[in-house]
Amino acid sequence: MPFRDNETHLRDILEGIDHIEAFLTNMDLDAYKMDQKTKSAVERQMQIITEAAKRLGDSAEALCPGPDWKGFSRMGDILRHGYHKVDDEIVWNTVKDELPPMREAIMKALRPKAW
């Protein structure tokens, strides 16, 4: 069965970002570190985001310039395979610093066009 199309992968990423933002409402890093449910939920959404990024493959940068697509793919590998090494601060900084510009880049890329 083939993977979903690129537009759907981009929309999956946006949905993951929305979920993460909702999970982290009114939360700081210390509260995040202490809340296992939220950490698990954020890490799951990051797995989805990073898998969608990986599925975009080499076309990611051409489709949606700006985000560190290869870095997100590598982060996904850590979340899936090196789960015992996940650093809460790195996840926190990624979602706070890198997801908002990623959202903007994807929104720009999804402006009406022929897919």
TORDO-337868 format. One line per 4 residues: number of its first residue (from 1); their letters; for each residue x negated, y negated, z negated of N, C-alpha, C, O. Coordinates in nm, 3 decimals. Example, Ala and Ser with C-alpha at 12.3 -4.5 7.8 and 13.67 -1.06 7.14 Angstrom:
BEGIN
1 = AS = -1.319 0.569 -0.780 -1.230 0.450 -0.780 -1.320 0.330 -0.780 -1.424 0.332 -0.846  -1.285 0.225 -0.708 -1.367 0.106 -0.714 -1.290 -0.003 -0.787 -1.341 -0.114 -0.804
***
This chain:
BEGIN
1 = MPFR = -0.084 0.117 0.000 0.000 0.000 0.000 -0.090 -0.124 0.000 -0.180 -0.134 -0.083  -0.066 -0.217 0.090 -0.152 -0.336 0.095 -0.125 -0.430 -0.022 -0.017 -0.429 -0.082  -0.226 -0.511 -0.051 -0.208 -0.612 -0.153 -0.108 -0.716 -0.106 -0.073 -0.721 0.012  -0.062 -0.796 -0.196 0.031 -0.904 -0.163 -0.042 -1.009 -0.081 -0.165 -1.008 -0.073
5 = DNET = 0.032 -1.101 -0.020 -0.030 -1.202 0.065 -0.096 -1.311 -0.020 -0.072 -1.321 -0.141  -0.179 -1.392 0.044 -0.257 -1.494 -0.027 -0.170 -1.596 -0.099 -0.202 -1.635 -0.211  -0.062 -1.638 -0.037 0.026 -1.734 -0.103 0.081 -1.675 -0.232 0.088 -1.745 -0.334  0.119 -1.550 -0.230 0.172 -1.485 -0.350 0.066 -1.475 -0.459 0.095 -1.494 -0.577
9 = HLRD = -0.058 -1.446 -0.419 -0.166 -1.442 -0.518 -0.184 -1.579 -0.583 -0.202 -1.589 -0.705  -0.180 -1.685 -0.503 -0.193 -1.820 -0.558 -0.077 -1.850 -0.654 -0.097 -1.911 -0.759  0.042 -1.809 -0.617 0.158 -1.831 -0.705 0.148 -1.748 -0.833 0.192 -1.792 -0.939  0.092 -1.628 -0.823 0.068 -1.547 -0.943 -0.027 -1.619 -1.038 -0.008 -1.616 -1.160
13 = ILEG = -0.128 -1.684 -0.983 -0.223 -1.759 -1.065 -0.150 -1.875 -1.134 -0.169 -1.897 -1.254  -0.068 -1.947 -1.060 0.007 -2.057 -1.121 0.096 -2.008 -1.234 0.104 -2.071 -1.340  0.162 -1.896 -1.213 0.249 -1.840 -1.316 0.168 -1.804 -1.441 0.211 -1.829 -1.553  0.051 -1.745 -1.421 -0.036 -1.712 -1.534 -0.079 -1.836 -1.610 -0.081 -1.837 -1.733
17 = IDHI = -0.113 -1.942 -1.536 -0.152 -2.068 -1.601 -0.035 -2.121 -1.683 -0.054 -2.166 -1.796  0.086 -2.118 -1.626 0.205 -2.165 -1.699 0.224 -2.087 -1.829 0.252 -2.146 -1.933  0.210 -1.956 -1.821 0.227 -1.874 -1.943 0.122 -1.911 -2.048 0.155 -1.927 -2.165  -0.002 -1.923 -2.005 -0.108 -1.957 -2.100 -0.082 -2.092 -2.165 -0.096 -2.107 -2.287
21 = EAFL = -0.043 -2.190 -2.085 -0.013 -2.322 -2.142 0.099 -2.313 -2.246 0.092 -2.377 -2.351  0.200 -2.234 -2.217 0.310 -2.217 -2.312 0.262 -2.147 -2.439 0.301 -2.186 -2.549  0.179 -2.046 -2.425 0.128 -1.973 -2.542 0.046 -2.062 -2.633 0.047 -2.045 -2.755  -0.025 -2.158 -2.575 -0.120 -2.240 -2.652 -0.064 -2.374 -2.698 -0.137 -2.456 -2.753
25 = TNMD = 0.064 -2.397 -2.675 0.125 -2.523 -2.718 0.103 -2.542 -2.869 0.128 -2.452 -2.948  0.056 -2.661 -2.905 0.035 -2.698 -3.045 -0.067 -2.608 -3.116 -0.057 -2.588 -3.237  -0.162 -2.554 -3.042 -0.260 -2.466 -3.103 -0.400 -2.521 -3.076 -0.429 -2.569 -2.966  -0.486 -2.514 -3.178 -0.627 -2.551 -3.157 -0.709 -2.422 -3.156 -0.656 -2.313 -3.174
29 = LDAY = -0.838 -2.438 -3.134 -0.926 -2.322 -3.123 -0.922 -2.235 -3.248 -0.917 -2.113 -3.238  -0.925 -2.296 -3.365 -0.926 -2.217 -3.489 -0.798 -2.135 -3.503 -0.802 -2.018 -3.542  -0.684 -2.197 -3.472 -0.557 -2.124 -3.479 -0.556 -2.011 -3.376 -0.507 -1.901 -3.404  -0.609 -2.039 -3.258 -0.617 -1.937 -3.153 -0.699 -1.816 -3.200 -0.657 -1.702 -3.183
33 = KMDQ = -0.813 -1.843 -3.257 -0.902 -1.734 -3.304 -0.833 -1.645 -3.408 -0.863 -1.526 -3.418  -0.742 -1.702 -3.485 -0.676 -1.628 -3.593 -0.550 -1.556 -3.547 -0.495 -1.476 -3.623  -0.502 -1.584 -3.426 -0.374 -1.531 -3.380 -0.395 -1.421 -3.275 -0.410 -1.448 -3.156  -0.397 -1.297 -3.323 -0.427 -1.184 -3.234 -0.324 -1.170 -3.122 -0.360 -1.136 -3.010
37 = KTKS = -0.198 -1.196 -3.151 -0.096 -1.185 -3.047 -0.121 -1.285 -2.935 -0.113 -1.250 -2.817  -0.151 -1.408 -2.971 -0.175 -1.511 -2.870 -0.302 -1.480 -2.792 -0.304 -1.493 -2.670  -0.406 -1.439 -2.861 -0.530 -1.403 -2.791 -0.503 -1.291 -2.691 -0.549 -1.297 -2.577  -0.429 -1.191 -2.733 -0.398 -1.080 -2.643 -0.315 -1.127 -2.524 -0.340 -1.085 -2.411
41 = AVER = -0.220 -1.213 -2.548 -0.135 -1.263 -2.440 -0.215 -1.349 -2.343 -0.198 -1.336 -2.221  -0.301 -1.434 -2.395 -0.384 -1.520 -2.309 -0.480 -1.434 -2.228 -0.497 -1.454 -2.108  -0.543 -1.338 -2.293 -0.637 -1.251 -2.221 -0.566 -1.171 -2.112 -0.622 -1.150 -2.005  -0.444 -1.126 -2.138 -0.368 -1.054 -2.035 -0.340 -1.144 -1.915 -0.356 -1.102 -1.801
45 = QMQI = -0.298 -1.266 -1.941 -0.271 -1.358 -1.830 -0.400 -1.392 -1.756 -0.399 -1.409 -1.634  -0.510 -1.403 -1.830 -0.638 -1.426 -1.763 -0.676 -1.307 -1.677 -0.736 -1.324 -1.571  -0.643 -1.186 -1.720 -0.669 -1.069 -1.637 -0.590 -1.078 -1.506 -0.642 -1.048 -1.398  -0.465 -1.120 -1.515 -0.382 -1.135 -1.395 -0.440 -1.243 -1.305 -0.453 -1.223 -1.184
49 = ITEA = -0.475 -1.357 -1.363 -0.533 -1.467 -1.285 -0.661 -1.423 -1.216 -0.680 -1.448 -1.098  -0.747 -1.356 -1.290 -0.876 -1.317 -1.233 -0.860 -1.207 -1.129 -0.937 -1.203 -1.032  -0.763 -1.119 -1.146 -0.739 -1.016 -1.045 -0.683 -1.078 -0.917 -0.722 -1.040 -0.807  -0.592 -1.173 -0.933 -0.540 -1.242 -0.814 -0.652 -1.317 -0.743 -0.657 -1.320 -0.620
53 = AKRL = -0.741 -1.378 -0.820 -0.856 -1.447 -0.761 -0.943 -1.349 -0.684 -0.989 -1.378 -0.573  -0.966 -1.233 -0.742 -1.048 -1.131 -0.676 -0.982 -1.084 -0.547 -1.050 -1.061 -0.447  -0.850 -1.070 -0.548 -0.778 -1.024 -0.430 -0.778 -1.127 -0.318 -0.763 -1.092 -0.201  -0.794 -1.254 -0.353 -0.808 -1.356 -0.249 -0.938 -1.336 -0.172 -0.949 -1.373 -0.055
57 = GDSA = -1.036 -1.278 -0.240 -1.162 -1.244 -0.176 -1.237 -1.364 -0.122 -1.232 -1.474 -0.177  -1.305 -1.340 -0.012 -1.388 -1.444 0.050 -1.307 -1.560 0.105 -1.363 -1.666 0.132  -1.177 -1.541 0.122 -1.094 -1.648 0.177 -1.053 -1.750 0.070 -0.998 -1.855 0.104  -1.078 -1.721 -0.057 -1.031 -1.808 -0.166 -1.079 -1.952 -0.149 -0.999 -2.045 -0.157
61 = EALC = -1.207 -1.971 -0.126 -1.262 -2.106 -0.116 -1.205 -2.181 0.004 -1.181 -2.301 -0.005  -1.183 -2.112 0.114 -1.126 -2.177 0.232 -0.979 -2.212 0.209 -0.933 -2.318 0.251  -0.907 -2.124 0.142 -0.764 -2.148 0.114 -0.743 -2.257 0.011 -0.651 -2.339 0.021  -0.830 -2.256 -0.089 -0.811 -2.344 -0.204 -0.947 -2.385 -0.258 -0.996 -2.326 -0.354
65 = PGPD = -1.008 -2.487 -0.197 -1.141 -2.529 -0.242 -1.141 -2.586 -0.384 -1.044 -2.649 -0.427  -1.250 -2.564 -0.452 -1.268 -2.628 -0.583 -1.295 -2.532 -0.696 -1.403 -2.537 -0.756  -1.201 -2.444 -0.728 -1.224 -2.355 -0.842 -1.344 -2.263 -0.820 -1.382 -2.235 -0.706  -1.402 -2.218 -0.929 -1.514 -2.124 -0.924 -1.456 -1.984 -0.909 -1.448 -1.908 -1.005
69 = WKGF = -1.417 -1.950 -0.787 -1.350 -1.822 -0.762 -1.435 -1.703 -0.800 -1.385 -1.607 -0.858  -1.562 -1.707 -0.769 -1.650 -1.594 -0.802 -1.666 -1.582 -0.954 -1.671 -1.472 -1.008  -1.674 -1.696 -1.022 -1.683 -1.695 -1.167 -1.559 -1.635 -1.232 -1.569 -1.560 -1.329  -1.443 -1.669 -1.177 -1.319 -1.612 -1.230 -1.315 -1.461 -1.206 -1.270 -1.386 -1.293
73 = SRMG = -1.361 -1.417 -1.091 -1.366 -1.273 -1.065 -1.457 -1.202 -1.166 -1.423 -1.096 -1.217  -1.572 -1.262 -1.194 -1.665 -1.202 -1.291 -1.605 -1.202 -1.431 -1.622 -1.106 -1.506  -1.534 -1.311 -1.467 -1.471 -1.315 -1.598 -1.369 -1.202 -1.611 -1.355 -1.141 -1.717  -1.299 -1.175 -1.503 -1.202 -1.065 -1.505 -1.268 -0.932 -1.531 -1.213 -0.847 -1.601
77 = DILR = -1.387 -0.913 -1.475 -1.460 -0.789 -1.499 -1.491 -0.773 -1.648 -1.483 -0.664 -1.703  -1.527 -0.883 -1.711 -1.557 -0.878 -1.855 -1.430 -0.848 -1.934 -1.431 -0.766 -2.025  -1.320 -0.916 -1.898 -1.195 -0.894 -1.971 -1.147 -0.749 -1.958 -1.091 -0.693 -2.052  -1.169 -0.690 -1.842 -1.122 -0.553 -1.819 -1.221 -0.448 -1.868 -1.181 -0.348 -1.928
81 = HGYH = -1.348 -0.470 -1.843 -1.446 -0.364 -1.868 -1.538 -0.391 -1.987 -1.593 -0.299 -2.046  -1.554 -0.518 -2.022 -1.640 -0.554 -2.135 -1.559 -0.617 -2.246 -1.606 -0.707 -2.315  -1.436 -0.567 -2.262 -1.342 -0.626 -2.358 -1.400 -0.641 -2.497 -1.360 -0.730 -2.572  -1.494 -0.557 -2.533 -1.556 -0.563 -2.665 -1.652 -0.682 -2.678 -1.697 -0.713 -2.788
85 = KVDD = -1.682 -0.747 -2.565 -1.774 -0.861 -2.566 -1.704 -0.995 -2.540 -1.770 -1.097 -2.523  -1.570 -0.996 -2.538 -1.497 -1.119 -2.508 -1.521 -1.220 -2.619 -1.504 -1.191 -2.737  -1.561 -1.339 -2.578 -1.589 -1.450 -2.671 -1.469 -1.544 -2.669 -1.436 -1.601 -2.565  -1.404 -1.559 -2.784 -1.284 -1.643 -2.793 -1.310 -1.786 -2.746 -1.225 -1.846 -2.680
89 = EIVW = -1.425 -1.840 -2.779 -1.455 -1.978 -2.739 -1.471 -1.992 -2.588 -1.431 -2.093 -2.531  -1.528 -1.892 -2.524 -1.541 -1.898 -2.378 -1.404 -1.891 -2.314 -1.375 -1.965 -2.220  -1.318 -1.802 -2.363 -1.182 -1.795 -2.309 -1.112 -1.927 -2.332 -1.051 -1.981 -2.239  -1.119 -1.981 -2.452 -1.055 -2.108 -2.486 -1.104 -2.220 -2.394 -1.024 -2.293 -2.336
93 = NTVK = -1.234 -2.233 -2.382 -1.290 -2.339 -2.298 -1.250 -2.321 -2.151 -1.226 -2.419 -2.081  -1.245 -2.199 -2.107 -1.203 -2.173 -1.969 -1.060 -2.217 -1.947 -1.030 -2.286 -1.849  -0.970 -2.177 -2.036 -0.830 -2.212 -2.014 -0.806 -2.362 -2.031 -0.720 -2.419 -1.964  -0.880 -2.426 -2.118 -0.862 -2.570 -2.141 -0.931 -2.656 -2.036 -0.879 -2.761 -1.998
97 = DELP = -1.049 -2.612 -1.988 -1.129 -2.695 -1.898 -1.115 -2.658 -1.750 -1.121 -2.745 -1.663  -1.097 -2.530 -1.723 -1.099 -2.487 -1.583 -0.961 -2.458 -1.523 -0.944 -2.471 -1.402  -0.864 -2.421 -1.605 -0.733 -2.392 -1.549 -0.658 -2.516 -1.501 -0.592 -2.510 -1.397  -0.664 -2.630 -1.572 -0.592 -2.747 -1.519 -0.639 -2.791 -1.379 -0.555 -2.816 -1.293
101 = PMRE = -0.771 -2.800 -1.353 -0.811 -2.835 -1.216 -0.778 -2.724 -1.116 -0.752 -2.751 -0.998  -0.779 -2.599 -1.162 -0.739 -2.489 -1.073 -0.593 -2.507 -1.033 -0.558 -2.489 -0.916  -0.509 -2.542 -1.129 -0.367 -2.565 -1.101 -0.353 -2.674 -0.993 -0.279 -2.657 -0.896  -0.424 -2.783 -1.010 -0.416 -2.894 -0.913 -0.460 -2.849 -0.775 -0.396 -2.882 -0.675
105 = AIMK = -0.569 -2.774 -0.768 -0.619 -2.727 -0.638 -0.519 -2.633 -0.572 -0.497 -2.640 -0.451  -0.457 -2.545 -0.649 -0.360 -2.452 -0.593 -0.235 -2.526 -0.548 -0.181 -2.497 -0.441  -0.189 -2.621 -0.627 -0.072 -2.699 -0.587 -0.097 -2.770 -0.455 -0.010 -2.776 -0.368  -0.216 -2.823 -0.440 -0.253 -2.890 -0.314 -0.255 -2.789 -0.200 -0.207 -2.818 -0.090
109 = ALRP = -0.311 -2.673 -0.225 -0.321 -2.569 -0.121 -0.185 -2.517 -0.080 -0.166 -2.475 0.034  -0.089 -2.518 -0.173 0.043 -2.463 -0.144 0.139 -2.565 -0.083 0.253 -2.531 -0.050  0.094 -2.688 -0.067 0.183 -2.783 0.001 0.228 -2.722 0.131 0.153 -2.648 0.195  0.350 -2.750 0.172 0.407 -2.683 0.290 0.310 -2.676 0.408 0.254 -2.776 0.452
113 = KAW = 0.294 -2.555 0.456 0.211 -2.529 0.572 0.252 -2.392 0.627 0.323 -2.316 0.562  0.208 -2.363 0.743 0.237 -2.233 0.801 0.139 -2.131 0.747 0.018 -2.146 0.765  0.187 -2.028 0.681 0.102 -1.920 0.631 0.098 -1.818 0.737 0.032 -1.715 0.721
***
